[in-house]
Amino acid sequence: MEQTLIFALIVGVVIGIGFIVPSFRPYLKPMPFVAFLLGISSGFPLTLLLATMTFWLSKVGIEKSTIGFAIGLTTPYTLKFLWAPLVDKLPLPILTKLFGQRRAWLFLIQAFLFVAIWQLGSSDPASDLGRFALWAIVVAFLSATQDIVIDAYRIEILSEAELPHGTAMNQFGYRTGNLLAGAGTIFLASTEGAGLGWATAYGITAFCVLPGAIGALFAGQGRYVPHKALQQGASIGAWLGDTIVNPFREFLTRHGAFLILGFVLIYKIGDAMGQTMLAPMIVELGFSDTEYVAVNKFVGFAALIAGSALGAPFIAWLGMGRALFVSGLMMMLSNFLFSMLALAGHSTPMLALAVGTENFTSGIGLTVFVTYLSGLSSLAYTATQFALLSSFAAVGRTWLSAPSGYLAEGLGWVAFWAFTVVVAIPGMVLLWIMWRKGFVVETVRQPSTTDD
């Protein structure tokens, strides 16, 4: 009940500001709201595999080192660019004619994802970690594929003017999905909450696929560019060339493409390492399930929404380059508060301050970052190119942050969180180099052509 009131209050404030401040008015348009619904469906599976799963593993006594490498189960997020070309251009029998390319893939993947999450929840990591890992990989693959579709569809239904605000609303929805899958699932499963157990809790959370499906039914097909070679009855070779080769060639031949990919790879590595170990630290510091849920439910969620709402105006006020740099510094420095939490020990006010600050800065930073990536994706190859960029970002979140468990064990919590600040510095340096070379300003989507 309290969560609903907070949600309604924040939405009311945003709507009120939207009537007064011009930079907030696009939040009131229909397509940004659809982007919010799509964000819910996109955000919840990854949280089940990261925060909720690591919390579950911690509660059943799995070692921190094992939990750290369990993040490698999300490898499909780092490899999704490999099958993104097929999702981008391959039509599905019957479904594509009924719903269009993007919605056909979305509805099919969501049906499979719903079943896989039920199976993951019914697994028992304490007695059969192998089965648990198998279904985690299946969920990760389906979720990564859903993200390919949703990211492309979001870009295609938003106009140029709506892109920053639609991206912010998508992040708003994404974090709403995070909350439902994180604090919501833990509350449903915990004996201190609803006491339903993990199987039922995961099963209920699986219904978070519905908001995205409903939004897609409302939004229509979007500005999808059909496959030119397929339309003209070209050869299989020409079809494969336009589907698989051209999206990568178009992006990689741009000036500064590899510098951009390097930046995307390491920009959020410090934040990713910290978030991997947050749940284990919360458990080790002696916080109860209800304390952890309450802080995320009230402070964390409110801070995320406020930060996400400021993301689009942040870009308008500062410009893309400054917005990336300032938000990156804010996200990096916010991790110092978790070092202070580790020093303070079991302190609920300190936990609330650290979680609130981190969520606020992440709300701004992620909106700015995803808007930048969205602007780099050509409408001719939306799904493939955004999948390439987001896959590189996922490498930093998964494999580069996988040793975080060993680092936490070796350094201790205070030094570990300080290390997450230091490891974020190379990303900021690379951003400064890109900014000086003029690569950051390339945020306008490329023409929607299907040449070649």
VOPAGU-2260 file (C-alpha; in pm, 1 decimal, decimal comma):
REM VOPAGU-2260
SITE   aa  ch    i         X         Y         Z
SITE  MET   A    0       0,0       0,0       0,0
SITE  GLU   A    1     276,3     241,4      95,8
SITE  GLN   A    2     464,2     159,8    -225,2
SITE  THR   A    3     153,9     240,4    -431,6
SITE  LEU   A    4     114,5     575,5    -255,1
SITE  ILE   A    5     479,7     664,8    -315,7
SITE  PHE   A    6     450,3     562,3    -680,6
SITE  ALA   A    7     131,9     768,0    -727,2
SITE  LEU   A    8     287,5    1068,1    -552,1
SITE  ILE   A    9     599,1    1064,4    -771,3
SITE  VAL   A   10     394,7    1022,2   -1089,7
SITE  GLY   A   11     170,0    1309,7    -978,3
SITE  VAL   A   12     468,6    1533,9    -917,9
SITE  VAL   A   13     616,0    1450,9   -1260,3
SITE  ILE   A   14     282,1    1520,1   -1429,3
SITE  GLY   A   15     247,8    1848,8   -1240,1
SITE  ILE   A   16     597,3    1958,0   -1337,2
SITE  GLY   A   17     525,4    1850,9   -1694,5
SITE  PHE   A   18     255,5    2116,1   -1725,1
SITE  ILE   A   19     490,4    2384,7   -1596,1
SITE  VAL   A   20     845,9    2305,2   -1714,0
SITE  PRO   A   21     883,5    2261,2   -2093,5
SITE  SER   A   22    1168,5    2007,7   -2065,0
SITE  PHE   A   23     938,3    1775,8   -1867,3
SITE  ARG   A   24     631,9    1796,0   -2095,0
SITE  PRO   A   25     730,1    1511,4   -2331,3
SITE  TYR   A   26     685,7    1273,7   -2036,1
SITE  LEU   A   27     311,1    1322,2   -2078,2
SITE  LYS   A   28     299,2    1187,9   -2435,9
SITE  PRO   A   29     167,2     836,0   -2516,2
SITE  MET   A   30     481,9     678,5   -2664,3
SITE  PRO   A   31     707,4     760,4   -2367,7
SITE  PHE   A   32     446,8     591,0   -2147,3
SITE  VAL   A   33     458,7     282,2   -2370,7
SITE  ALA   A   34     837,1     291,6   -2326,7
SITE  PHE   A   35     773,5     282,3   -1951,1
SITE  LEU   A   36     560,5     -34,3   -1984,6
SITE  LEU   A   37     824,3    -197,0   -2204,5
SITE  GLY   A   38    1084,5    -109,4   -1942,8
SITE  ILE   A   39     898,6    -306,6   -1674,2
SITE  SER   A   40     908,0    -622,3   -1886,4
SITE  SER   A   41    1274,3    -563,8   -1973,4
SITE  GLY   A   42    1393,7    -487,0   -1621,1
SITE  PHE   A   43    1260,8    -767,7   -1408,6
SITE  PRO   A   44    1437,0   -1079,3   -1552,0
SITE  LEU   A   45    1789,2    -943,2   -1505,9
SITE  THR   A   46    1716,5    -852,6   -1144,6
SITE  LEU   A   47    1597,1   -1208,4   -1082,4
SITE  LEU   A   48    1934,5   -1327,1   -1213,1
SITE  LEU   A   49    2147,1   -1071,5   -1027,7
SITE  ALA   A   50    2023,7    -906,3    -708,1
SITE  THR   A   51    1747,5   -1154,1    -621,0
SITE  MET   A   52    1945,2   -1461,8    -719,6
SITE  THR   A   53    2257,8   -1353,5    -530,0
SITE  PHE   A   54    2042,0   -1276,2    -225,6
SITE  TRP   A   55    1882,1   -1622,5    -250,1
SITE  LEU   A   56    2221,6   -1790,0    -289,3
SITE  SER   A   57    2355,6   -1596,0      10,2
SITE  LYS   A   58    2061,2   -1705,0     225,3
SITE  VAL   A   59    2119,0   -2074,3     148,9
SITE  GLY   A   60    2489,1   -2051,5     232,6
SITE  ILE   A   61    2659,0   -2042,2    -108,8
SITE  GLU   A   62    3012,9   -1895,0     -80,4
SITE  LYS   A   63    3077,6   -1536,8    -196,7
SITE  SER   A   64    3337,2   -1651,7    -450,6
SITE  THR   A   65    3081,0   -1882,4    -612,3
SITE  ILE   A   66    2818,1   -1607,1    -609,5
SITE  GLY   A   67    3058,3   -1370,4    -784,5
SITE  PHE   A   68    3110,8   -1609,4   -1073,2
SITE  ALA   A   69    2740,2   -1695,1   -1079,4
SITE  ILE   A   70    2703,6   -1359,2   -1253,6
SITE  GLY   A   71    2865,1   -1532,8   -1551,1
SITE  LEU   A   72    2530,2   -1706,1   -1598,0
SITE  THR   A   73    2418,1   -1381,5   -1762,0
SITE  THR   A   74    2665,1   -1437,8   -2047,3
SITE  PRO   A   75    2382,1   -1430,5   -2308,3
SITE  TYR   A   76    2353,6   -1055,4   -2244,5
SITE  THR   A   77    2712,8   -1017,5   -2360,7
SITE  LEU   A   78    2661,6   -1232,1   -2672,5
SITE  LYS   A   79    2316,8   -1123,5   -2787,2
SITE  PHE   A   80    2460,0    -931,1   -3082,1
SITE  LEU   A   81    2534,7   -1270,5   -3241,1
SITE  TRP   A   82    2167,0   -1357,8   -3293,2
SITE  ALA   A   83    2034,2   -1001,0   -3299,5
SITE  PRO   A   84    2050,9    -985,4   -3683,7
SITE  LEU   A   85    1801,9   -1272,2   -3709,6
SITE  VAL   A   86    1569,2   -1115,0   -3455,2
SITE  ASP   A   87    1609,1    -786,6   -3641,1
SITE  LYS   A   88    1510,2    -906,9   -3987,0
SITE  LEU   A   89    1382,4   -1268,1   -3982,4
SITE  PRO   A   90     999,8   -1276,3   -4001,9
SITE  LEU   A   91     804,6   -1529,0   -3794,5
SITE  PRO   A   92     539,7   -1736,0   -3974,3
SITE  ILE   A   93     185,4   -1608,6   -3908,6
SITE  LEU   A   94     287,6   -1391,5   -3611,6
SITE  THR   A   95     472,9   -1129,6   -3817,8
SITE  LYS   A   96     173,0   -1086,4   -4048,2
SITE  LEU   A   97     -59,2   -1049,7   -3749,7
SITE  PHE   A   98     146,5    -818,6   -3529,2
SITE  GLY   A   99     444,8    -689,8   -3726,9
SITE  GLN   A  100     812,0    -787,7   -3690,5
SITE  ARG   A  101     888,5    -642,5   -3346,3
SITE  ARG   A  102     568,0    -739,8   -3170,1
SITE  ALA   A  103     570,2   -1092,4   -3316,9
SITE  TRP   A  104     911,1   -1162,9   -3167,4
SITE  LEU   A  105     818,5    -990,0   -2842,2
SITE  PHE   A  106     504,6   -1196,4   -2779,9
SITE  LEU   A  107     677,4   -1525,8   -2869,4
SITE  ILE   A  108     979,7   -1465,5   -2645,5
SITE  GLN   A  109     764,7   -1347,8   -2354,9
SITE  ALA   A  110     561,8   -1669,2   -2362,3
SITE  PHE   A  111     880,3   -1879,2   -2336,2
SITE  LEU   A  112    1025,5   -1645,7   -2072,4
SITE  PHE   A  113     720,2   -1685,0   -1850,8
SITE  VAL   A  114     761,2   -2064,3   -1845,8
SITE  ALA   A  115    1138,6   -2049,0   -1788,1
SITE  ILE   A  116    1104,9   -1819,7   -1486,4
SITE  TRP   A  117     858,1   -2061,1   -1327,9
SITE  GLN   A  118    1112,0   -2340,4   -1377,1
SITE  LEU   A  119    1394,2   -2129,8   -1229,6
SITE  GLY   A  120    1189,0   -2050,3    -921,2
SITE  SER   A  121    1105,2   -2417,3    -866,1
SITE  SER   A  122    1475,9   -2511,6    -871,6
SITE  ASP   A  123    1664,2   -2553,7    -544,3
SITE  PRO   A  124    2021,0   -2414,8    -558,0
SITE  ALA   A  125    2109,3   -2570,7    -222,8
SITE  SER   A  126    2045,3   -2928,7    -339,3
SITE  ASP   A  127    2080,8   -2908,7    -720,3
SITE  LEU   A  128    2290,4   -2610,8    -823,9
SITE  GLY   A  129    2332,5   -2755,1   -1174,7
SITE  ARG   A  130    1959,3   -2750,3   -1253,4
SITE  PHE   A  131    1933,1   -2404,1   -1105,2
SITE  ALA   A  132    2219,1   -2282,9   -1326,6
SITE  LEU   A  133    2063,5   -2440,1   -1636,7
SITE  TRP   A  134    1734,7   -2256,0   -1595,2
SITE  ALA   A  135    1921,7   -1935,9   -1507,7
SITE  ILE   A  136    2099,4   -1960,9   -1844,3
SITE  VAL   A  137    1768,6   -2024,3   -2024,5
SITE  VAL   A  138    1608,7   -1723,0   -1855,1
SITE  ALA   A  139    1914,7   -1513,4   -1939,1
SITE  PHE   A  140    1901,3   -1616,0   -2307,5
SITE  LEU   A  141    1530,0   -1540,4   -2338,8
SITE  SER   A  142    1561,4   -1216,1   -2142,8
SITE  ALA   A  143    1854,9   -1102,1   -2357,3
SITE  THR   A  144    1652,1   -1179,9   -2669,5
SITE  GLN   A  145    1356,4    -989,0   -2528,6
SITE  ASP   A  146    1589,4    -693,3   -2473,2
SITE  ILE   A  147    1696,8    -705,8   -2839,3
SITE  VAL   A  148    1334,3    -666,6   -2943,0
SITE  ILE   A  149    1233,9    -411,6   -2679,0
SITE  ASP   A  150    1535,7    -186,3   -2733,8
SITE  ALA   A  151    1477,9    -176,3   -3108,5
SITE  TYR   A  152    1102,3    -132,3   -3072,3
SITE  ARG   A  153    1147,8     149,5   -2818,5
SITE  ILE   A  154    1377,9     341,8   -3052,6
SITE  GLU   A  155    1139,7     292,3   -3345,4
SITE  ILE   A  156     821,1     409,6   -3171,3
SITE  LEU   A  157     982,6     726,0   -3033,6
SITE  SER   A  158    1032,3    1038,4   -3242,1
SITE  GLU   A  159    1366,1    1223,4   -3232,7
SITE  ALA   A  160    1218,9    1478,5   -2992,1
SITE  GLU   A  161    1078,3    1204,2   -2765,7
SITE  LEU   A  162    1395,1     992,0   -2753,6
SITE  PRO   A  163    1554,8    1135,5   -2433,1
SITE  HIS   A  164    1224,7    1141,5   -2241,8
SITE  GLY   A  165    1114,9     804,8   -2379,7
SITE  THR   A  166    1449,9     660,3   -2274,9
SITE  ALA   A  167    1404,4     811,0   -1928,6
SITE  MET   A  168    1056,7     660,9   -1903,9
SITE  ASN   A  169    1197,4     328,5   -2021,4
SITE  GLN   A  170    1455,8     347,7   -1742,0
SITE  PHE   A  171    1174,4     440,2   -1502,6
SITE  GLY   A  172     990,3     124,9   -1609,7
SITE  TYR   A  173    1309,8     -79,4   -1606,0
SITE  ARG   A  174    1373,7      16,6   -1245,1
SITE  THR   A  175    1009,9     -50,6   -1159,9
SITE  GLY   A  176    1066,4    -399,5   -1297,5
SITE  ASN   A  177    1386,4    -418,1   -1090,7
SITE  LEU   A  178    1190,0    -330,6    -778,3
SITE  LEU   A  179     916,3    -584,0    -845,9
SITE  ALA   A  180    1170,2    -858,0    -914,0
SITE  GLY   A  181    1405,7    -756,5    -634,5
SITE  ALA   A  182    1234,3    -628,1    -322,8
SITE  GLY   A  183     896,9    -762,1    -438,7
SITE  THR   A  184    1013,5   -1118,4    -498,1
SITE  ILE   A  185    1216,5   -1126,9    -177,3
SITE  PHE   A  186     914,9   -1003,3      19,1
SITE  LEU   A  187     689,9   -1267,0    -136,6
SITE  ALA   A  188     941,5   -1546,5     -72,0
SITE  SER   A  189    1070,3   -1447,4     272,4
SITE  THR   A  190     929,8   -1588,9     594,4
SITE  GLU   A  191     950,7   -1231,9     724,8
SITE  GLY   A  192     724,5   -1120,9     439,6
SITE  ALA   A  193     445,8   -1308,5     265,0
SITE  GLY   A  194     619,1   -1642,8     323,9
SITE  LEU   A  195     517,3   -1793,5     -10,9
SITE  GLY   A  196     854,5   -1948,3     -88,3
SITE  TRP   A  197    1083,7   -1891,9    -383,6
SITE  ALA   A  198     889,4   -2100,0    -637,5
SITE  THR   A  199     563,2   -1911,4    -591,3
SITE  ALA   A  200     741,3   -1575,9    -563,3
SITE  TYR   A  201     924,3   -1626,7    -893,8
SITE  GLY   A  202     602,4   -1750,8   -1054,6
SITE  ILE   A  203     413,0   -1436,6    -953,7
SITE  THR   A  204     697,2   -1212,7   -1068,5
SITE  ALA   A  205     684,6   -1378,7   -1412,6
SITE  PHE   A  206     360,2   -1188,2   -1479,6
SITE  CYS   A  207     573,7    -876,9   -1523,8
SITE  VAL   A  208     586,7    -968,6   -1893,9
SITE  LEU   A  209     230,5    -836,0   -1926,9
SITE  PRO   A  210     292,3    -456,9   -1913,2
SITE  GLY   A  211     524,1    -470,0   -2214,3
SITE  ALA   A  212     280,0    -684,6   -2411,6
SITE  ILE   A  213      -6,9    -446,9   -2335,3
SITE  GLY   A  214     202,1    -144,4   -2431,6
SITE  ALA   A  215     303,3    -307,5   -2759,2
SITE  LEU   A  216     -60,2    -377,0   -2849,0
SITE  PHE   A  217    -134,9      -8,6   -2798,0
SITE  ALA   A  218     170,0     135,0   -2978,4
SITE  GLY   A  219     135,8     -49,9   -3308,9
SITE  GLN   A  220     421,4    -159,2   -3534,1
SITE  GLY   A  221     645,6     147,1   -3508,2
SITE  ARG   A  222     888,0     266,7   -3774,5
SITE  TYR   A  223    1036,8     -71,8   -3852,5
SITE  VAL   A  224    1238,7     -80,6   -4175,3
SITE  PRO   A  225    1155,1    -405,8   -4362,3
SITE  HIS   A  226    1431,6    -617,4   -4509,2
SITE  LYS   A  227    1494,9    -474,8   -4855,2
SITE  ALA   A  228    1661,2    -786,5   -4996,6
SITE  LEU   A  229    1387,0   -1013,9   -4868,1
SITE  GLN   A  230    1114,9    -788,7   -5008,1
SITE  GLN   A  231    1269,0    -794,7   -5354,1
SITE  GLY   A  232    1315,5   -1172,8   -5357,5
SITE  ALA   A  233    1694,5   -1153,0   -5355,2
SITE  SER   A  234    1925,6   -1448,6   -5307,1
SITE  ILE   A  235    1997,6   -1603,9   -4969,0
SITE  GLY   A  236    2350,5   -1463,6   -4990,1
SITE  ALA   A  237    2223,0   -1110,0   -5039,0
SITE  TRP   A  238    1975,6   -1157,4   -4754,8
SITE  LEU   A  239    2242,8   -1284,0   -4518,4
SITE  GLY   A  240    2478,2   -1005,0   -4620,9
SITE  ASP   A  241    2224,3    -734,9   -4547,9
SITE  THR   A  242    2109,5    -907,2   -4229,4
SITE  ILE   A  243    2441,0   -1006,8   -4071,0
SITE  VAL   A  244    2727,2    -817,9   -4236,6
SITE  ASN   A  245    2591,2    -473,1   -4314,5
SITE  PRO   A  246    2475,2    -373,6   -3962,2
SITE  PHE   A  247    2822,5    -433,5   -3819,5
SITE  ARG   A  248    3002,3    -286,6   -4119,4
SITE  GLU   A  249    2790,8      29,1   -4110,3
SITE  PHE   A  250    2874,8      86,9   -3744,5
SITE  LEU   A  251    3238,1     -28,3   -3735,6
SITE  THR   A  252    3337,3     189,1   -4032,5
SITE  ARG   A  253    3221,9     503,6   -3853,8
SITE  HIS   A  254    3496,9     736,6   -3732,3
SITE  GLY   A  255    3582,3     651,0   -3370,2
SITE  ALA   A  256    3372,9     332,8   -3360,7
SITE  PHE   A  257    3628,3     125,5   -3168,3
SITE  LEU   A  258    3691,9     403,9   -2918,7
SITE  ILE   A  259    3316,9     419,2   -2855,9
SITE  LEU   A  260    3301,1      41,6   -2804,0
SITE  GLY   A  261    3588,4      59,2   -2555,2
SITE  PHE   A  262    3410,6     331,4   -2362,7
SITE  VAL   A  263    3086,7     133,1   -2355,1
SITE  LEU   A  264    3279,6    -170,6   -2229,5
SITE  ILE   A  265    3437,0     -10,8   -1920,8
SITE  TYR   A  266    3215,9     289,8   -1839,7
SITE  LYS   A  267    3010,2     117,2   -1568,0
SITE  ILE   A  268    3246,9    -156,9   -1449,4
SITE  GLY   A  269    3289,1      -5,1   -1101,2
SITE  ASP   A  270    2916,0      23,6   -1049,3
SITE  ALA   A  271    2864,0    -333,1   -1177,7
SITE  MET   A  272    3125,2    -478,3    -941,6
SITE  GLY   A  273    2964,4    -305,0    -647,2
SITE  GLN   A  274    2611,6    -413,0    -725,7
SITE  THR   A  275    2723,4    -774,6    -761,5
SITE  MET   A  276    2840,5    -778,4    -400,6
SITE  LEU   A  277    2576,7    -551,6    -243,9
SITE  ALA   A  278    2336,4    -830,2    -144,1
SITE  PRO   A  279    2608,0   -1048,9      13,5
SITE  MET   A  280    2733,3    -750,0     214,6
SITE  ILE   A  281    2380,4    -669,4     333,9
SITE  VAL   A  282    2340,5   -1027,6     456,5
SITE  GLU   A  283    2684,6   -1030,0     622,5
SITE  LEU   A  284    2618,1    -701,2     803,4
SITE  GLY   A  285    2314,4    -860,8     966,0
SITE  PHE   A  286    2031,3    -669,0     802,0
SITE  SER   A  287    1702,6    -858,6     807,3
SITE  ASP   A  288    1498,5    -929,7     495,8
SITE  THR   A  289    1240,0    -671,0     596,3
SITE  GLU   A  290    1505,4    -403,0     656,3
SITE  TYR   A  291    1659,5    -466,2     316,6
SITE  VAL   A  292    1321,8    -465,0     142,6
SITE  ALA   A  293    1207,8    -149,9     324,5
SITE  VAL   A  294    1515,0      50,9     223,4
SITE  ASN   A  295    1483,8     -56,6    -140,1
SITE  LYS   A  296    1107,0     -12,1    -133,9
SITE  PHE   A  297    1094,7     341,4       1,5
SITE  VAL   A  298    1429,5     514,7     -31,1
SITE  GLY   A  299    1583,1     330,4    -324,4
SITE  PHE   A  300    1280,6     330,8    -549,7
SITE  ALA   A  301    1191,8     696,1    -483,4
SITE  ALA   A  302    1552,0     798,9    -553,0
SITE  LEU   A  303    1557,0     598,5    -877,0
SITE  ILE   A  304    1240,1     757,8   -1005,3
SITE  ALA   A  305    1363,4    1105,5    -918,7
SITE  GLY   A  306    1696,7    1040,1   -1089,4
SITE  SER   A  307    1535,6     887,0   -1398,5
SITE  ALA   A  308    1295,4    1180,5   -1429,0
SITE  LEU   A  309    1589,8    1421,5   -1422,6
SITE  GLY   A  310    1782,3    1226,6   -1686,7
SITE  ALA   A  311    1627,0    1384,8   -1997,7
SITE  PRO   A  312    1634,0    1744,7   -1861,6
SITE  PHE   A  313    1993,0    1673,9   -1754,5
SITE  ILE   A  314    2085,1    1617,2   -2120,3
SITE  ALA   A  315    1892,7    1927,9   -2227,5
SITE  TRP   A  316    2061,9    2144,4   -1964,3
SITE  LEU   A  317    2421,5    2019,3   -2002,7
SITE  GLY   A  318    2444,8    1864,4   -2347,0
SITE  MET   A  319    2532,8    1499,2   -2404,2
SITE  GLY   A  320    2905,6    1525,1   -2337,8
SITE  ARG   A  321    2880,6    1709,1   -2006,7
SITE  ALA   A  322    2579,9    1498,5   -1903,3
SITE  LEU   A  323    2778,7    1175,7   -1953,7
SITE  PHE   A  324    3079,4    1313,4   -1765,7
SITE  VAL   A  325    2893,2    1462,3   -1469,4
SITE  SER   A  326    2658,6    1165,7   -1425,0
SITE  GLY   A  327    2955,1     927,9   -1452,1
SITE  LEU   A  328    3137,5    1112,0   -1173,2
SITE  MET   A  329    2824,6    1104,9    -958,9
SITE  MET   A  330    2780,2     729,1   -1002,8
SITE  MET   A  331    3147,8     664,2    -935,0
SITE  LEU   A  332    3170,5     870,4    -617,1
SITE  SER   A  333    2842,9     738,7    -474,4
SITE  ASN   A  334    3016,8     403,8    -407,2
SITE  PHE   A  335    3220,4     567,1    -130,2
SITE  LEU   A  336    2903,2     565,6      78,3
SITE  PHE   A  337    2903,4     185,4      79,2
SITE  SER   A  338    3253,6     193,2     226,8
SITE  MET   A  339    3110,8     413,2     499,4
SITE  LEU   A  340    2824,9     165,6     544,5
SITE  ALA   A  341    3076,2    -116,4     586,7
SITE  LEU   A  342    3252,8      90,2     855,9
SITE  ALA   A  343    2924,3     174,9    1028,4
SITE  GLY   A  344    2804,5    -185,2    1027,3
SITE  HIS   A  345    2437,5    -254,8    1094,4
SITE  SER   A  346    2310,4     102,1    1049,4
SITE  THR   A  347    1975,2     140,4     875,8
SITE  PRO   A  348    2011,3     520,4     826,3
SITE  MET   A  349    2351,4     468,5     662,3
SITE  LEU   A  350    2208,9     192,4     442,8
SITE  ALA   A  351    1926,7     423,8     336,7
SITE  LEU   A  352    2172,3     706,3     256,0
SITE  ALA   A  353    2400,7     480,1      52,1
SITE  VAL   A  354    2119,8     305,6    -137,9
SITE  GLY   A  355    1931,4     631,2    -197,3
SITE  THR   A  356    2236,1     815,5    -331,0
SITE  GLU   A  357    2343,2     526,7    -551,0
SITE  ASN   A  358    1994,9     486,6    -697,0
SITE  PHE   A  359    1954,3     859,5    -760,2
SITE  THR   A  360    2285,4     890,2    -944,5
SITE  SER   A  361    2220,9     567,7   -1136,9
SITE  GLY   A  362    1878,1     693,6   -1240,3
SITE  ILE   A  363    2036,8     997,9   -1402,0
SITE  GLY   A  364    2341,4     815,4   -1535,3
SITE  LEU   A  365    2164,4     524,1   -1697,7
SITE  THR   A  366    1913,2     750,1   -1871,7
SITE  VAL   A  367    2194,1     959,2   -2016,0
SITE  PHE   A  368    2400,9     654,2   -2114,5
SITE  VAL   A  369    2115,6     464,0   -2282,2
SITE  THR   A  370    2003,8     778,4   -2466,5
SITE  TYR   A  371    2356,5     810,3   -2601,2
SITE  LEU   A  372    2359,0     446,9   -2716,8
SITE  SER   A  373    2010,8     479,4   -2869,3
SITE  GLY   A  374    2122,0     776,7   -3073,2
SITE  LEU   A  375    2406,4     572,9   -3221,8
SITE  SER   A  376    2173,0     304,7   -3363,7
SITE  SER   A  377    2066,6     331,0   -3727,9
SITE  LEU   A  378    1695,2     278,5   -3790,0
SITE  ALA   A  379    1791,3      42,2   -4071,5
SITE  TYR   A  380    1959,6    -195,6   -3824,9
SITE  THR   A  381    1818,1     -87,3   -3490,2
SITE  ALA   A  382    1808,9    -421,7   -3312,1
SITE  THR   A  383    2151,5    -539,5   -3425,8
SITE  GLN   A  384    2345,5    -221,4   -3358,0
SITE  PHE   A  385    2189,8    -149,7   -3019,7
SITE  ALA   A  386    2247,2    -515,3   -2927,5
SITE  LEU   A  387    2614,1    -474,4   -3020,6
SITE  LEU   A  388    2649,2    -167,8   -2798,0
SITE  SER   A  389    2453,4    -308,8   -2506,3
SITE  SER   A  390    2642,3    -640,1   -2532,8
SITE  PHE   A  391    2969,1    -457,2   -2480,3
SITE  ALA   A  392    2816,1    -283,6   -2179,2
SITE  ALA   A  393    2702,1    -621,4   -2047,7
SITE  VAL   A  394    3056,3    -761,5   -2066,3
SITE  GLY   A  395    3161,5    -503,2   -1807,7
SITE  ARG   A  396    2860,1    -590,0   -1594,7
SITE  THR   A  397    2921,0    -965,0   -1604,5
SITE  TRP   A  398    3260,4   -1108,0   -1694,2
SITE  LEU   A  399    3474,5    -808,4   -1599,3
SITE  SER   A  400    3293,9    -789,7   -1263,9
SITE  ALA   A  401    3292,1   -1167,1   -1202,0
SITE  PRO   A  402    3605,2   -1163,6    -977,4
SITE  SER   A  403    3429,5    -921,8    -740,5
SITE  GLY   A  404    3360,9   -1205,5    -494,4
SITE  TYR   A  405    3731,2   -1284,6    -460,0
SITE  LEU   A  406    3814,7    -913,8    -429,9
SITE  ALA   A  407    3556,7    -869,0    -154,5
SITE  GLU   A  408    3696,8   -1165,4      34,8
SITE  GLY   A  409    4056,9   -1049,8      -6,4
SITE  LEU   A  410    4015,4    -676,4      51,3
SITE  GLY   A  411    3727,5    -663,4     297,5
SITE  TRP   A  412    3415,0    -458,3     241,3
SITE  VAL   A  413    3561,0    -112,0     310,1
SITE  ALA   A  414    3855,3    -147,4      71,0
SITE  PHE   A  415    3643,0    -333,1    -185,4
SITE  TRP   A  416    3400,1     -44,5    -228,3
SITE  ALA   A  417    3688,1     201,8    -247,6
SITE  PHE   A  418    3835,0     -18,3    -521,5
SITE  THR   A  419    3508,5       5,5    -720,4
SITE  VAL   A  420    3560,7     382,3    -730,8
SITE  VAL   A  421    3920,3     349,4    -851,9
SITE  VAL   A  422    3834,8      94,5   -1120,5
SITE  ALA   A  423    3580,1     338,6   -1268,6
SITE  ILE   A  424    3846,3     601,7   -1341,1
SITE  PRO   A  425    3965,7     454,7   -1678,0
SITE  GLY   A  426    3612,3     484,0   -1814,2
SITE  MET   A  427    3602,5     851,3   -1721,8
SITE  VAL   A  428    3942,2     909,0   -1884,3
SITE  LEU   A  429    3824,6     739,8   -2203,5
SITE  LEU   A  430    3509,4     952,6   -2201,6
SITE  TRP   A  431    3724,7    1265,8   -2174,3
SITE  ILE   A  432    3931,5    1151,0   -2474,3
SITE  MET   A  433    3613,8    1083,8   -2675,4
SITE  TRP   A  434    3473,5    1421,4   -2578,1
SITE  ARG   A  435    3791,2    1600,3   -2687,6
SITE  LYS   A  436    3788,0    1415,2   -3021,0
SITE  GLY   A  437    3422,6    1501,8   -3081,1
SITE  PHE   A  438    3282,7    1147,3   -3075,8
SITE  VAL   A  439    3034,8    1210,2   -2794,2
SITE  VAL   A  440    2825,2    1451,0   -3000,7
SITE  GLU   A  441    2729,2    1170,1   -3243,2
SITE  THR   A  442    2392,5    1108,5   -3082,9
SITE  VAL   A  443    2158,9    1167,1   -3376,0
SITE  ARG   A  444    2035,5     843,7   -3529,1
SITE  GLN   A  445    2172,6     758,1   -3869,2
SITE  PRO   A  446    1944,1     778,1   -4175,7
SITE  SER   A  447    1701,8     486,3   -4207,3
SITE  THR   A  448    1839,3     348,8   -4532,0
SITE  THR   A  449    1881,0      -7,2   -4646,0
SITE  ASP   A  450    2148,5      49,4   -4905,3
SITE  ASP   A  451    2397,5    -220,2   -4999,5
